């Protein structure tokens, strides 16, 4: 069955966790080389691969004499700067032995939040793939500060999956997949082979603690799978420490947990609004406005807005919230905060008189609006 599932795959994003290619002692060069070897095997079969590799911090911290997790952000950033060169060198050596080239792509959240930079990153990646070069992506750890972090590479890999319009996301982890309870506490825990939809109940199963090497845990993988699903892509979470795991996956072996893609997928622009663009404020929407947006698939008009928060400009993303402040949608505004304050609660026919001009009736047009994924919080 897996065989058939993956037979359509032409472009795959493979995320490699820190716990897969490193140990407490630092980079595990042999494991990295073995995975790189298998990836070259996929390239030989005509697949296009985009790697999202963690492991920079884990590979560099030893050089700074750090054991365990680095305690300060500068320590982490310094370790990443050292380790990043090592992981890239590791991949490059194996790829070159097979006559393939790699390229390093370091991204920050701001890069994907800005539409022009997002499209630019997309063009660069497609150009690399056209030239048969495998992009190796990581967060630009040396420059990021807390507010502009992706947070974890599971999230980054889901965004990259949408960015390059891949057909499959594979997350190589240090566990076998999703279990119905924490396998470290419960020896009876059972692996779940297929997840149709990441619901709150599924998320509860994934709330196991984070390991010491990466920043993820199962929960971040579930969130990544949820995003990929909405981009129309399935996600396989599988143990990257298994020998020749990628060969087994493409041979159709039933390993890991496969998360199915959603039945209807968001357009590329809506994916960007939902997952990449950073919201700059909140609109509080009354009951009637909520009904129109959620139930009737309408745009948001000024009449439905009863409160605002934040310092957004025209073209920024905002959260649409109910009267308790709970987000139910996200969208791009046609009016700034100052303008919205003047027109909120009013009829469309009054906009021109209130502002002296009018861009359009909608404060958030339906084409720029995405209903928030169930249970999703800040992205
Ligand atoms: N970017 C970090 C690194 O390469 C890892 C982030 C993560 O573990 O998800 O070390």
Boltz pocket constraint, residues with backbone or C-beta under 6 A from the ligand:
constraints:
  - pocket:
      binder: B
      contacts: [[A, 18], [A, 53], [A, 54], [A, 55], [A, 56], [A, 57], [A, 58], [A, 80], [A, 138], [A, 139], [A, 141], [A, 151], [A, 152], [A, 153], [A, 154], [A, 213], [A, 214], [A, 215], [A, 216]]
      max_distance: 6.0
